[in-house]
Amino acid sequence: MDPEKRRALSEFYREEFLRYLEHLQANGILGSGDRTAAEGVCRKFLSDLDHVCWRDHFPAVAETLLQNFDTLTRLSAVDPRRRH
């Protein structure tokens, strides 16, 4: 995949992961202690995302993660336009 497509893919997943984290926080699924830990993990993941996107298996891994988040949050049922 060319670099521009990788950057677009990275940005798409960055926005999706942030959307799920915001949903978890807004619905009280993450408590204050959990939120701090989740935000730390999310910051680390997002800072490494551009590098991770260059791995051949990244799209499959990211899709699995998003599906797991969706199973937890049911966010795609709330916003059917954004199904994965």
Beta strands, then each sheet from edge to edge (+ up, - down):
end
